[in-house]
Amino acid sequence: CTDAYTADGARRWNDANVLALSLRLTSEPLLEEILDAWFAAGASTDPEDRQNVARLEQLGDPTTTA
């Protein structure tokens, strides 16, 4: 993640629970923006976003076929 918009989107659109950052590309002020966005965001309730998350969960389930 290199910006606050992407951090927010990862939480909202993908329901992500892991945030990867670049030490080389992330200044302290930018880090604060990214972390604020990450922790403030929640999972989207939009049906299309929820379908995307469900599809990801299905891909990780060994009892289903893709």
PLY file of the C-alpha trace (Angstrom):
ply
format ascii 1.0
element vertex 66
property float x
property float y
property float z
element edge 65
property int vertex1
property int vertex2
end_header
0.00 0.00 0.00
1.44 3.34 -1.01
-1.38 5.78 -0.19
-4.38 6.33 2.06
-6.89 5.77 -0.75
-5.55 2.27 -1.41
-5.51 1.43 2.31
-9.13 2.53 2.63
-10.09 0.58 -0.49
-8.37 -2.58 0.65
-10.49 -2.59 3.80
-13.73 -1.55 2.13
-13.67 -3.46 -1.15
-11.68 -6.55 -0.16
-12.29 -6.73 3.59
-8.50 -7.05 3.91
-6.97 -7.73 7.30
-3.31 -7.37 6.30
-1.57 -4.15 5.30
1.81 -4.25 3.57
3.93 -1.10 3.47
7.19 -0.12 1.84
9.82 1.23 4.20
11.60 2.93 1.31
8.51 4.59 -0.21
6.61 5.58 2.95
7.47 8.75 4.83
6.27 9.23 8.40
3.51 11.73 7.47
2.32 9.41 4.69
2.41 6.45 7.07
0.11 8.34 9.45
-2.35 9.03 6.61
-2.29 5.41 5.49
-2.78 4.02 8.99
-5.57 6.50 9.78
-7.39 5.45 6.60
-6.78 1.74 7.28
-8.10 1.79 10.84
-11.04 4.09 10.05
-12.33 1.99 7.18
-14.72 -0.89 7.54
-16.01 -3.49 5.15
-18.33 -2.19 2.46
-21.99 -3.17 2.54
-22.31 -2.72 -1.22
-23.65 -5.99 -2.71
-21.03 -6.05 -5.48
-18.20 -5.62 -2.98
-19.65 -8.36 -0.78
-19.83 -10.68 -3.81
-16.14 -10.04 -4.50
-15.24 -10.90 -0.90
-17.39 -14.05 -1.06
-15.60 -15.07 -4.27
-12.21 -14.64 -2.58
-13.39 -16.73 0.36
-14.58 -19.42 -2.04
-11.19 -19.49 -3.78
-9.53 -20.16 -0.43
-11.95 -22.96 0.51
-10.51 -26.36 -0.45
-13.97 -27.95 -0.40
-15.22 -25.87 -3.35
-14.20 -25.74 -6.98
-13.52 -22.45 -8.71
0 1
1 2
2 3
3 4
4 5
5 6
6 7
7 8
8 9
9 10
10 11
11 12
12 13
13 14
14 15
15 16
16 17
17 18
18 19
19 20
20 21
21 22
22 23
23 24
24 25
25 26
26 27
27 28
28 29
29 30
30 31
31 32
32 33
33 34
34 35
35 36
36 37
37 38
38 39
39 40
40 41
41 42
42 43
43 44
44 45
45 46
46 47
47 48
48 49
49 50
50 51
51 52
52 53
53 54
54 55
55 56
56 57
57 58
58 59
59 60
60 61
61 62
62 63
63 64
64 65
